[in-house]
Amino acid sequence: MDTTILRPRVEKFLLVGVNIALLSGILCSQSVFVLAENIRIVNGIVASPLVNNIRLEQSINKAVNDESSLSDFNQQIDRKYRYGTISTVEDGLKHIKLTRYYQGRPVKLNVVETDLTLNSDLKITPVIASDTLSRKASVTAMARKSNSLVAVNGAFFKPQTGCPLGTLMIDQKIYTGPIYKRVAMGFFDNGYDMAKVELDASLKYGLNSLKINNINQPRMLSTDAIVYTPDWGWHSPFSPKYGSQVTVSDNKIIAIDTEPQVIPKDGYVIVGPQSRFKDLKVGDRVNLDMKTIPEWKNVKHIVSGGPYLVKNGEVFIDATEQKLGAIGGRNPRTAIGYTKDNHVIIVTADGRENASVGMTLKELAYFMQSLGCVNAMNLDGGGSTVMYVQGKVVNHPPVNGGIMLSNVVGITKYR
């Protein structure tokens, strides 16, 4: 064990030493006169070609450091999951299968843990089933569509339509807005965050503004003004009672009507009560301003879930507050979280069978905490729980291959 730990450091010192010796040899040998016309010394600083040797040394040092970090990651995974079966998917990406027992009964678990800093070719991104939100597909189909090495079911969705229920952002584009202020995970270039998300959106026209309540979500209140973009589909839904629809194309109102409208490719339709649109008229120039609360600057992706499982390192389950009281009991589960050193951890637990009875939210929360998650949340579960790794479904969903879903969280190799 000691030999394995020390080898990267020994290699680093040897390589640095060799480079120093080479540089010293060049300076002290007769070849310095041969190279003299190509060497410039300014204020005591030696320039090309020695600068290339310095860059070479920096590259070697970086490679050695990367190898050392990867070795540390592998050893950490081996220690953490010493009772599981560990497979390497890619550098910095591991898949683990293990069994835990709760009240004497087994639960089969699949865990994916990744450190993206160890592999710049890997990215985590949400994936939707189709070009519009009204479609569904299997996890396998979505994984293959996006060339994902790993995929797991994502946000809750409306079974009848496939529309994701909660905040969904992909590549800085908001597809759907939050509901019930549920918790969501934000993905940044240099880390992650988790918080209860709200929408801060308004339609600006002249010196006035109209509050927008949501984007591409099923209506919950007749008083809400909801924006429907081309991602929703080719036409807007029906208006509420005493409702109206405002069609915007290229930041200009082109129609106001009570019936469903064709959604312009370069715009959107706002559906809400007529009383909220009384100051708007055809021809008005408008601007849609849409942000989240908290305002996650530079966030690339957002996936909604709920409830919280771990918050700031402590088990924290707020199912009632997030209107998720119906998902209690022992069931198949899916969860996602991250550690203090920015490892993403994704877990599925099989259930509803003798070989694996499923987990309660509390059991899942303590399990995520035991893996080192400082923040973790529940994702859609039950029949939706599916984990795909390297071309196949690795868990055992209640329905063979899993039911048709709205979206997944994928880990993709881009090069």
C-alpha positions as CSV (number, residue, x, y, z in Angstrom):
1,M,0.0,0.0,0.0
2,D,2.8,2.4,0.9
3,T,4.6,1.8,-2.4
4,T,1.4,2.6,-4.3
5,I,0.9,5.9,-2.5
6,L,4.5,7.1,-2.8
7,R,5.1,6.1,-6.5
8,P,3.5,9.2,-8.1
9,R,5.5,11.5,-5.8
10,V,8.8,9.7,-6.5
11,E,8.1,9.9,-10.2
12,K,7.4,13.6,-10.0
13,F,10.7,14.3,-8.2
14,L,12.7,12.1,-10.6
15,L,11.1,13.8,-13.7
16,V,11.7,17.3,-12.3
17,G,15.3,16.3,-11.5
18,V,15.9,15.0,-14.9
19,N,14.7,18.2,-16.5
20,I,16.9,20.3,-14.2
21,A,19.9,18.2,-15.2
22,L,19.1,18.6,-18.9
23,L,18.8,22.4,-18.5
24,S,22.1,22.5,-16.6
25,G,23.8,20.4,-19.2
26,I,22.7,22.6,-22.0
27,L,24.0,25.7,-20.2
28,C,27.3,24.2,-19.3
29,S,28.1,22.3,-22.5
30,Q,29.9,23.5,-25.6
31,S,26.5,23.3,-27.4
32,V,25.6,26.6,-25.8
33,F,27.9,28.3,-28.4
34,V,26.1,26.4,-31.2
35,L,22.8,27.6,-29.9
36,A,24.0,31.1,-28.9
37,E,22.6,32.8,-31.9
38,N,19.1,31.5,-31.1
39,I,19.3,32.5,-27.4
40,R,18.5,35.9,-26.1
41,I,19.3,37.0,-22.5
42,V,17.4,40.0,-21.4
43,N,17.8,41.3,-17.8
44,G,19.1,37.9,-16.9
45,I,16.2,36.0,-18.3
46,V,17.0,33.2,-20.7
47,A,14.5,33.0,-23.6
48,S,13.8,30.5,-26.4
49,P,14.7,27.7,-26.8
50,L,15.0,27.2,-23.0
51,V,11.5,28.4,-22.5
52,N,10.3,25.3,-24.4
53,N,12.1,23.1,-21.8
54,I,10.3,25.0,-19.0
55,R,7.0,24.5,-20.7
56,L,7.9,20.8,-21.1
57,E,8.6,20.6,-17.4
58,Q,5.3,22.3,-16.6
59,S,3.5,19.8,-18.8
60,I,5.3,16.8,-17.2
61,N,4.5,18.2,-13.7
62,K,0.8,18.6,-14.7
63,A,0.7,15.1,-16.0
64,V,2.3,13.7,-12.8
65,N,-0.1,15.7,-10.6
66,D,-3.1,14.5,-12.7
67,E,-1.9,10.9,-12.3
68,S,-1.5,11.4,-8.6
69,S,-5.0,12.9,-8.2
70,L,-6.5,10.0,-10.2
71,S,-4.6,7.5,-8.0
72,D,-6.0,9.2,-4.9
73,F,-9.5,9.1,-6.3
74,N,-9.2,5.4,-7.1
75,Q,-8.0,4.6,-3.6
76,Q,-10.7,6.7,-2.0
77,I,-13.4,4.8,-4.0
78,D,-11.8,1.5,-3.0
79,R,-11.9,2.4,0.6
80,K,-15.4,3.9,0.5
81,Y,-17.0,1.0,-1.3
82,R,-14.8,-1.9,0.0
83,Y,-17.9,-4.2,0.3
84,G,-19.2,-3.4,-3.3
85,T,-18.3,-4.4,-6.8
86,I,-16.4,-1.5,-8.4
87,S,-16.1,-0.9,-12.1
88,T,-14.2,1.8,-13.9
89,V,-16.3,3.5,-16.6
90,E,-13.7,6.1,-17.5
91,D,-10.9,7.9,-15.6
92,G,-12.7,9.7,-12.7
93,L,-15.9,7.8,-13.2
94,K,-16.8,4.7,-11.2
95,H,-19.9,2.4,-11.1
96,I,-20.5,0.5,-7.9
97,K,-22.9,-2.3,-7.1
98,L,-23.6,-3.2,-3.5
99,T,-26.3,-4.6,-1.2
100,R,-27.4,-3.1,2.1
101,Y,-29.8,-4.6,4.7
102,Y,-32.6,-2.7,6.4
103,Q,-34.6,-4.4,9.1
104,G,-33.0,-7.6,7.9
105,R,-34.2,-7.2,4.3
106,P,-31.9,-6.6,1.3
107,V,-31.7,-3.5,-0.9
108,K,-29.7,-3.6,-4.1
109,L,-28.0,-0.4,-4.8
110,N,-26.2,1.1,-7.8
111,V,-23.9,4.0,-7.2
112,V,-22.1,6.2,-9.7
113,E,-19.4,8.6,-8.3
114,T,-17.5,11.0,-10.5
115,D,-14.9,13.7,-10.2
116,L,-15.0,15.7,-13.4
117,T,-11.8,17.5,-12.7
118,L,-10.0,14.2,-13.4
119,N,-11.4,13.9,-16.9
120,S,-12.0,17.0,-19.0
121,D,-13.8,14.8,-21.6
122,L,-16.7,14.1,-19.3
123,K,-19.7,16.4,-18.8
124,I,-22.9,16.1,-16.8
125,T,-26.0,17.4,-18.5
126,P,-29.8,16.9,-18.5
127,V,-31.4,15.3,-21.6
128,I,-35.0,15.5,-22.7
129,A,-36.9,12.9,-24.6
130,S,-37.5,14.9,-27.8
131,D,-37.3,18.3,-29.3
132,T,-40.5,19.3,-27.4
133,L,-41.6,18.7,-23.8
134,S,-44.7,16.7,-24.7
135,R,-42.8,13.5,-25.5
136,K,-41.5,10.6,-23.5
137,A,-38.8,7.9,-24.1
138,S,-36.9,5.2,-22.3
139,V,-33.7,6.0,-20.3
140,T,-31.8,3.8,-22.8
141,A,-33.1,5.7,-25.8
142,M,-32.2,9.1,-24.2
143,A,-28.8,7.8,-23.2
144,R,-28.0,6.6,-26.7
145,K,-29.4,9.8,-28.2
146,S,-27.0,11.9,-26.1
147,N,-24.1,9.3,-26.3
148,S,-24.1,9.1,-22.5
149,L,-21.9,6.7,-20.7
150,V,-24.2,6.9,-17.6
151,A,-27.8,8.0,-17.4
152,V,-30.4,8.1,-14.6
153,N,-34.0,9.2,-14.5
154,G,-34.3,12.9,-13.7
155,A,-37.0,15.3,-12.7
156,F,-40.6,14.5,-11.9
157,F,-42.9,14.8,-14.9
158,K,-46.6,14.8,-15.8
159,P,-47.4,11.2,-16.9
160,Q,-50.1,12.2,-19.4
161,T,-47.9,14.6,-21.4
162,G,-44.3,14.1,-20.3
163,C,-43.8,17.7,-19.3
164,P,-41.1,18.0,-16.6
165,L,-42.5,19.2,-13.3
166,G,-40.1,21.7,-11.8
167,T,-37.1,23.7,-13.0
168,L,-35.2,22.3,-15.9
169,M,-32.3,24.2,-17.6
170,I,-30.0,22.8,-20.3
171,D,-27.0,24.8,-21.6
172,Q,-28.3,28.0,-19.9
173,K,-31.8,27.7,-21.5
174,I,-34.8,27.5,-19.2
175,Y,-37.1,24.8,-20.5
176,T,-39.5,24.6,-17.5
177,G,-40.0,26.7,-14.4
178,P,-40.2,25.7,-10.7
179,I,-43.3,24.4,-8.9
180,Y,-44.0,24.5,-5.2
181,K,-40.5,26.0,-4.6
182,R,-39.0,22.5,-4.8
183,V,-35.3,21.9,-4.4
184,A,-33.1,21.8,-7.5
185,M,-29.4,21.1,-8.3
186,G,-27.4,23.6,-10.3
187,F,-24.4,22.6,-12.4
188,F,-21.6,25.1,-12.9
189,D,-18.2,24.8,-14.7
190,N,-16.4,24.7,-11.4
191,G,-18.9,23.0,-9.0
192,Y,-22.5,22.5,-7.9
193,D,-25.1,24.1,-5.7
194,M,-28.5,23.0,-4.4
195,A,-31.4,25.2,-3.2
196,K,-35.1,25.7,-3.3
197,V,-35.7,27.5,-6.6
198,E,-38.3,30.2,-7.6
199,L,-38.8,32.0,-10.8
200,D,-38.2,35.8,-11.1
201,A,-39.7,36.7,-14.5
202,S,-41.5,39.6,-16.0
203,L,-42.6,41.0,-19.4
204,K,-41.3,44.6,-19.8
205,Y,-43.2,46.9,-22.1
206,G,-42.5,50.7,-22.1
207,L,-42.2,51.8,-18.5
208,N,-44.4,49.0,-17.3
209,S,-44.0,45.3,-16.5
210,L,-46.2,42.2,-16.2
211,K,-45.2,39.5,-13.7
212,I,-44.7,36.1,-15.3
213,N,-45.6,33.2,-13.0
214,N,-44.0,30.3,-14.9
215,I,-42.7,28.9,-18.1
216,N,-43.9,25.7,-19.9
217,Q,-45.8,24.3,-16.9
218,P,-49.3,23.0,-16.6
219,R,-51.6,25.6,-15.1
220,M,-52.2,25.5,-11.3
221,L,-54.0,28.8,-10.7
222,S,-56.4,30.6,-13.0
223,T,-54.7,33.9,-12.1
224,D,-51.2,32.8,-13.3
225,A,-49.6,34.2,-16.4
226,I,-47.6,31.4,-18.0
227,V,-45.2,31.6,-21.0
228,Y,-45.2,28.8,-23.5
229,T,-42.2,28.6,-25.9
230,P,-41.7,26.4,-28.9
231,D,-40.2,23.8,-26.5
232,W,-43.7,23.2,-25.3
233,G,-45.0,22.2,-28.7
234,W,-46.5,23.8,-31.8
235,H,-49.5,25.5,-30.1
236,S,-50.4,26.9,-26.6
237,P,-52.8,25.2,-24.2
238,F,-56.4,26.3,-23.7
239,S,-57.0,29.6,-21.8
240,P,-58.4,29.6,-18.3
241,K,-61.9,30.9,-17.7
242,Y,-62.0,34.6,-18.6
243,G,-58.5,34.1,-20.0
244,S,-56.6,35.4,-23.0
245,Q,-53.5,34.7,-25.0
246,V,-50.7,37.1,-26.1
247,T,-48.6,36.0,-29.0
248,V,-45.1,37.5,-29.2
249,S,-42.8,37.1,-32.2
250,D,-39.3,38.8,-32.4
251,N,-40.1,40.8,-29.2
252,K,-43.3,42.2,-30.7
253,I,-46.9,41.4,-29.8
254,I,-48.5,40.1,-33.0
255,A,-51.9,38.8,-31.7
256,I,-54.2,38.8,-28.6
257,D,-56.9,36.2,-28.6
258,T,-58.8,33.8,-26.3
259,E,-58.1,30.6,-28.3
260,P,-54.9,28.5,-28.3
261,Q,-52.3,30.0,-30.6
262,V,-49.5,28.7,-32.8
263,I,-46.3,29.4,-30.9
264,P,-43.8,31.3,-33.1
265,K,-40.4,29.8,-33.6
266,D,-38.9,33.1,-32.6
267,G,-41.2,33.9,-29.8
268,Y,-43.7,32.6,-27.3
269,V,-47.4,32.8,-26.1
270,I,-48.4,34.1,-22.7
271,V,-51.6,32.6,-21.4
272,G,-53.4,34.1,-18.4
273,P,-56.5,36.1,-17.3
274,Q,-57.6,38.9,-19.5
275,S,-57.5,41.3,-16.6
276,R,-53.7,41.0,-16.4
277,F,-53.3,41.8,-20.2
278,K,-55.5,44.9,-20.4
279,D,-52.6,47.3,-20.9
280,L,-51.1,45.3,-23.8
281,K,-51.9,45.8,-27.4
282,V,-50.9,44.4,-30.8
283,G,-47.7,46.1,-32.0
284,D,-46.2,46.7,-28.6
285,R,-42.5,46.0,-28.3
286,V,-41.8,43.8,-25.3
287,N,-38.9,42.1,-23.6
288,L,-39.1,38.9,-21.5
289,D,-36.7,38.9,-18.5
290,M,-36.3,35.6,-16.8
291,K,-34.1,34.7,-13.8
292,T,-34.1,32.2,-10.9
293,I,-34.1,32.9,-7.2
294,P,-31.4,32.3,-6.0
295,E,-29.9,34.0,-9.0
296,W,-27.3,31.4,-10.0
297,K,-24.9,33.3,-12.2
298,N,-23.1,31.3,-14.8
299,V,-25.2,28.2,-14.0
300,K,-25.2,25.8,-17.0
301,H,-27.8,23.3,-16.1
302,I,-30.5,22.9,-13.4
303,V,-32.5,19.8,-12.5
304,S,-35.4,19.8,-10.1
305,G,-36.1,17.1,-7.6
306,G,-37.4,16.9,-4.1
307,P,-37.5,16.6,-1.2
308,Y,-34.1,17.5,0.2
309,L,-32.2,14.5,1.7
310,V,-29.1,16.1,2.9
311,K,-28.6,19.9,3.5
312,N,-25.3,21.4,4.5
313,G,-24.1,18.0,5.7
314,E,-27.1,17.1,7.8
315,V,-30.0,14.8,7.1
316,F,-32.9,17.1,6.1
317,I,-36.2,15.8,4.6
318,D,-38.9,18.3,3.8
319,A,-41.4,16.3,1.8
320,T,-44.4,18.0,3.3
321,E,-43.2,21.5,2.5
322,Q,-42.4,20.5,-1.1
323,K,-45.9,18.9,-1.4
324,L,-44.3,15.4,-1.9
325,G,-46.0,13.7,1.1
326,A,-47.4,11.0,-1.2
327,I,-44.0,9.5,-2.1
328,G,-43.3,8.1,1.4
329,G,-42.9,4.4,2.3
330,R,-40.4,1.9,1.0
331,N,-40.0,2.2,-2.7
332,P,-37.5,2.2,-5.6
333,R,-35.5,5.4,-5.2
334,T,-33.2,7.7,-7.2
335,A,-31.0,10.4,-5.6
336,I,-28.3,12.8,-6.6
337,G,-25.8,14.8,-4.5
338,Y,-22.3,16.1,-4.3
339,T,-19.4,16.0,-1.8
340,K,-17.3,18.8,-0.3
341,D,-14.6,18.0,-2.9
342,N,-17.2,18.2,-5.7
343,H,-17.7,14.5,-6.5
344,V,-21.1,14.0,-7.9
345,I,-22.9,10.9,-6.5
346,I,-25.9,9.3,-8.1
347,V,-27.8,6.4,-6.5
348,T,-30.6,4.1,-7.4
349,A,-32.2,1.6,-5.0
350,D,-34.3,-1.3,-6.4
351,G,-37.6,-2.1,-4.7
352,R,-40.9,-3.8,-4.8
353,E,-39.4,-7.3,-5.0
354,N,-38.1,-9.9,-2.5
355,A,-34.6,-9.5,-3.7
356,S,-34.6,-5.8,-3.0
357,V,-37.4,-4.2,-0.9
358,G,-36.6,-0.5,-1.6
359,M,-35.8,2.3,0.7
360,T,-37.6,5.0,2.8
361,L,-36.6,8.6,2.2
362,K,-35.0,8.6,5.6
363,E,-32.9,5.5,4.8
364,L,-31.9,7.1,1.5
365,A,-30.9,10.3,3.2
366,Y,-28.7,8.6,5.7
367,F,-27.1,6.5,2.9
368,M,-26.3,9.7,0.9
369,Q,-24.8,11.3,4.0
370,S,-22.7,8.2,4.6
371,L,-21.2,8.6,1.1
372,G,-20.0,12.1,2.0
373,C,-22.7,14.2,0.4
374,V,-23.0,17.7,1.8
375,N,-26.1,18.3,-0.3
376,A,-28.4,15.7,-1.8
377,M,-31.9,15.4,-3.1
378,N,-34.4,12.8,-4.2
379,L,-35.3,12.5,-7.9
380,D,-38.3,10.8,-9.4
381,G,-38.5,7.2,-8.2
382,G,-40.8,4.2,-8.2
383,G,-41.3,2.9,-11.7
384,S,-39.1,5.7,-13.0
385,T,-36.0,4.5,-11.2
386,V,-33.5,3.4,-13.9
387,M,-29.7,3.5,-14.1
388,Y,-28.0,3.0,-17.4
389,V,-24.2,2.4,-17.6
390,Q,-22.2,1.7,-20.7
391,G,-24.9,0.5,-22.9
392,K,-27.2,-1.4,-20.6
393,V,-29.6,-1.0,-17.7
394,V,-27.7,-2.1,-14.6
395,N,-30.5,-2.0,-12.0
396,H,-33.8,-4.0,-11.9
397,P,-36.8,-1.6,-12.6
398,P,-40.3,-2.8,-11.7
399,V,-41.0,-2.6,-15.5
400,N,-38.4,-4.3,-17.6
401,G,-36.1,-1.6,-19.0
402,G,-38.1,1.1,-17.1
403,I,-41.2,3.1,-18.1
404,M,-41.2,5.9,-20.6
405,L,-39.8,9.1,-19.1
406,S,-39.5,12.8,-19.7
407,N,-35.8,13.4,-19.0
408,V,-32.6,12.0,-17.7
409,V,-29.4,13.2,-16.1
410,G,-26.5,11.9,-18.3
411,I,-22.8,11.8,-18.0
412,T,-21.4,12.1,-21.5
413,K,-17.9,11.7,-23.0
414,Y,-17.5,14.6,-25.5
415,R,-14.2,13.6,-27.2
